[in-house]
Amino acid sequence: MATSTRPSSSLMLTYASSSSVFPQDLTPSLVSFKPKKPLCPLVLRPRQRRVSLSFLKEPKKSEPFHVVAAAVTTEAEVDEAVEEEAALKEGDGSAPPVPVSKPKKGKAALLLKRDRTRSKRFLEIQKLRETKKEYEVKPAIALLNEMASAKFVETAEAHFRLNIDPKYNDQQLRATVNLPKGTGQTVKVAVLTQGERFEEAKNAGADLVGGDDLIQQIKEGFMEFDKLIASPDMMPKVASLGKILGPRGLMPNPKAGTVTPNIPQAIAEFKQGKVEYRADKTGIVHLRFGRADFPEEDLLVNLLAAIKSVETNKPPGAKGVYWKSAHICSSMGPSIKLNIREMLDFKLPASA
């Protein structure tokens, strides 16, 4: 194979028939070219800045062959082809667009556990507990109070992982529990009712009482309440608020005790410490049972009431071991794992 380079243009010799090229298109140097040996028919085809002469095997001497050459492409045409190629690479619209990954949302956007950084305060209080140890209820409550060292009063939380799958109707868990020692928080209660119950709700201590006017305010964005109680006769009108109240967990529901004909009793229960809870899609119940500044005895009473309520409201479709794990913690502190068997068998002293 022989190669040569020309500054003006580049050529490549390939097969072609003699009828495809005319003598007037040939340059004088090609017309006067006379090979010593018979060669294969060749055609000159433009390429970028390089001429490659490709010869095939020599044919038998008995077969006649003719040398055919094509016209030489000018440098301007070569430059034009190069410009078109560069334009395609830069992306004039013909090149496929680069796919853009969608931003992650929710839990997928959180950092992995190995990539998270903890504060000095958290790392210090984390040394107070033993890793992977299952604590009994009383020592766990004492440790929770000791680890609550934030600049504000932290909430005491319980997290129960249950052996249920809430995507099935017979394994869903949603209920309420009356905490004997209260939640330590002021609950603002709004009531949707009409007729005689309007005055009953006001006298029972409701912070907001209304009917159609309150429904209209909620549609306009009014959300200055923690609980919304409705009488049964108002539910057809309340149904239009589902898209607004549902995502906030404020939609009245009979299972949560917020749809009832006995409105004064419902108001009193929520004011005194009635808490609603439900299992999330992974089967975990998140429940607050007081504040970190409560006495240990009060936190213990509230925690046992929450455990008893979750056990009593076990879904009918739950099979096998119901309790998988249980943890308590302060809102800004590390979790403390509880011993399940001891937790379920624990009983308060008679004096409590």
Solvent accessible surface area in square Angstrom, and as a share of the most:
residue,aa,sasa,rsa
1,M,182,0.81
2,A,55,0.43
3,T,74,0.43
4,S,57,0.37
5,T,100,0.58
6,R,102,0.37
7,P,118,0.74
8,S,46,0.30
9,S,4,0.03
10,S,0,0.00
11,L,13,0.06
12,M,33,0.15
13,L,20,0.10
14,T,39,0.23
15,Y,126,0.48
16,A,28,0.22
17,S,66,0.43
18,S,68,0.44
19,S,93,0.60
20,S,69,0.45
21,V,25,0.14
22,F,114,0.47
23,P,103,0.65
24,Q,143,0.63
25,D,68,0.35
26,L,46,0.23
27,T,52,0.30
28,P,112,0.71
29,S,80,0.51
30,L,61,0.31
31,V,92,0.53
32,S,80,0.51
33,F,109,0.45
34,K,173,0.73
35,P,51,0.32
36,K,205,0.87
37,K,126,0.53
38,P,60,0.38
39,L,43,0.21
40,C,13,0.08
41,P,25,0.16
42,L,11,0.06
43,V,26,0.15
44,L,11,0.05
45,R,123,0.45
46,P,61,0.38
47,R,134,0.49
48,Q,88,0.39
49,R,114,0.42
50,R,140,0.51
51,V,7,0.04
52,S,21,0.14
53,L,45,0.22
54,S,30,0.20
55,F,94,0.39
56,L,91,0.45
57,K,185,0.78
58,E,123,0.55
59,P,29,0.18
60,K,148,0.63
61,K,192,0.81
62,S,99,0.64
63,E,82,0.37
64,P,117,0.74
65,F,70,0.29
66,H,128,0.57
67,V,70,0.40
68,V,11,0.06
69,A,11,0.09
70,A,18,0.14
71,A,54,0.41
72,V,46,0.26
73,T,22,0.13
74,T,81,0.47
75,E,70,0.31
76,A,74,0.57
77,E,94,0.42
78,V,9,0.05
79,D,52,0.27
80,E,99,0.45
81,A,51,0.40
82,V,60,0.35
83,E,117,0.53
84,E,102,0.46
85,E,80,0.36
86,A,45,0.35
87,A,35,0.27
88,L,98,0.49
89,K,163,0.69
90,E,151,0.68
91,G,40,0.39
92,D,100,0.52
93,G,69,0.67
94,S,79,0.51
95,A,39,0.31
96,P,119,0.75
97,P,123,0.78
98,V,128,0.74
99,P,123,0.77
100,V,136,0.78
101,S,103,0.67
102,K,182,0.77
103,P,109,0.69
104,K,148,0.63
105,K,163,0.69
106,G,60,0.58
107,K,153,0.65
108,A,66,0.51
109,A,59,0.45
110,L,113,0.56
111,L,114,0.57
112,L,95,0.47
113,K,167,0.71
114,R,195,0.71
115,D,73,0.38
116,R,108,0.39
117,T,130,0.76
118,R,122,0.44
119,S,63,0.41
120,K,176,0.75
121,R,73,0.27
122,F,22,0.09
123,L,84,0.42
124,E,104,0.47
125,I,14,0.07
126,Q,61,0.27
127,K,149,0.63
128,L,81,0.40
129,R,57,0.21
130,E,107,0.48
131,T,110,0.64
132,K,189,0.80
133,K,86,0.36
134,E,84,0.37
135,Y,22,0.08
136,E,91,0.41
137,V,0,0.00
138,K,110,0.47
139,P,65,0.41
140,A,0,0.00
141,I,3,0.01
142,A,40,0.31
143,L,18,0.09
144,L,1,0.00
145,N,39,0.20
146,E,107,0.48
147,M,3,0.01
148,A,28,0.22
149,S,55,0.36
150,A,25,0.19
151,K,212,0.90
152,F,116,0.48
153,V,73,0.42
154,E,3,0.01
155,T,27,0.15
156,A,0,0.00
157,E,45,0.20
158,A,0,0.00
159,H,45,0.20
160,F,0,0.00
161,R,102,0.37
162,L,4,0.02
163,N,58,0.30
164,I,15,0.08
165,D,49,0.25
166,P,18,0.11
167,K,147,0.62
168,Y,112,0.42
169,N,134,0.69
170,D,71,0.37
171,Q,34,0.15
172,Q,93,0.41
173,L,9,0.04
174,R,61,0.22
175,A,9,0.07
176,T,31,0.18
177,V,11,0.06
178,N,86,0.44
179,L,5,0.03
180,P,85,0.54
181,K,98,0.41
182,G,11,0.10
183,T,6,0.04
184,G,40,0.39
185,Q,75,0.34
186,T,131,0.76
187,V,19,0.11
188,K,78,0.33
189,V,0,0.00
190,A,0,0.00
191,V,0,0.00
192,L,0,0.00
193,T,1,0.00
194,Q,76,0.34
195,G,63,0.61
196,E,152,0.68
197,R,74,0.27
198,F,60,0.25
199,E,101,0.45
200,E,80,0.36
201,A,0,0.00
202,K,107,0.45
203,N,128,0.66
204,A,36,0.28
205,G,40,0.38
206,A,16,0.13
207,D,66,0.34
208,L,48,0.24
209,V,29,0.16
210,G,1,0.01
211,G,11,0.11
212,D,87,0.45
213,D,89,0.46
214,L,8,0.04
215,I,12,0.06
216,Q,94,0.42
217,Q,82,0.36
218,I,0,0.00
219,K,95,0.40
220,E,128,0.57
221,G,53,0.51
222,F,54,0.23
223,M,46,0.21
224,E,107,0.48
225,F,11,0.05
226,D,72,0.37
227,K,37,0.16
228,L,2,0.01
229,I,0,0.00
230,A,0,0.00
231,S,0,0.00
232,P,62,0.39
233,D,65,0.33
234,M,1,0.00
235,M,49,0.22
236,P,106,0.67
237,K,88,0.37
238,V,0,0.00
239,A,67,0.52
240,S,68,0.44
241,L,0,0.00
242,G,27,0.26
243,K,188,0.80
244,I,48,0.24
245,L,0,0.00
246,G,37,0.36
247,P,111,0.70
248,R,142,0.52
249,G,40,0.39
250,L,30,0.15
251,M,47,0.21
252,P,5,0.03
253,N,38,0.20
254,P,96,0.60
255,K,136,0.58
256,A,1,0.01
257,G,19,0.18
258,T,7,0.04
259,V,24,0.14
260,T,25,0.14
261,P,82,0.52
262,N,72,0.37
263,I,0,0.00
264,P,46,0.29
265,Q,97,0.43
266,A,6,0.04
267,I,1,0.00
268,A,42,0.33
269,E,41,0.18
270,F,1,0.01
271,K,79,0.34
272,Q,133,0.59
273,G,4,0.03
274,K,30,0.13
275,V,9,0.05
276,E,36,0.16
277,Y,6,0.02
278,R,117,0.43
279,A,12,0.09
280,D,44,0.23
281,K,171,0.72
282,T,68,0.39
283,G,0,0.00
284,I,29,0.14
285,V,0,0.00
286,H,97,0.43
287,L,6,0.03
288,R,92,0.34
289,F,0,0.00
290,G,1,0.01
291,R,65,0.24
292,A,13,0.10
293,D,87,0.45
294,F,33,0.14
295,P,77,0.49
296,E,76,0.34
297,E,119,0.54
298,D,34,0.18
299,L,0,0.00
300,L,10,0.05
301,V,24,0.14
302,N,0,0.00
303,L,0,0.00
304,L,25,0.12
305,A,24,0.19
306,A,0,0.00
307,I,8,0.04
308,K,147,0.62
309,S,13,0.08
310,V,0,0.00
311,E,75,0.34
312,T,103,0.60
313,N,60,0.31
314,K,83,0.35
315,P,7,0.04
316,P,127,0.80
317,G,7,0.07
318,A,13,0.10
319,K,163,0.69
320,G,69,0.66
321,V,111,0.64
322,Y,13,0.05
323,W,13,0.05
324,K,116,0.49
325,S,18,0.12
326,A,0,0.00
327,H,51,0.23
328,I,0,0.00
329,C,14,0.08
330,S,4,0.02
331,S,46,0.30
332,M,95,0.43
333,G,13,0.12
334,P,7,0.04
335,S,43,0.28
336,I,2,0.01
337,K,74,0.31
338,L,0,0.00
339,N,47,0.24
340,I,39,0.20
341,R,194,0.71
342,E,42,0.19
343,M,2,0.01
344,L,74,0.37
345,D,97,0.50
346,F,45,0.19
347,K,174,0.74
348,L,63,0.31
349,P,72,0.45
350,A,113,0.88
351,S,114,0.74
352,A,83,0.65
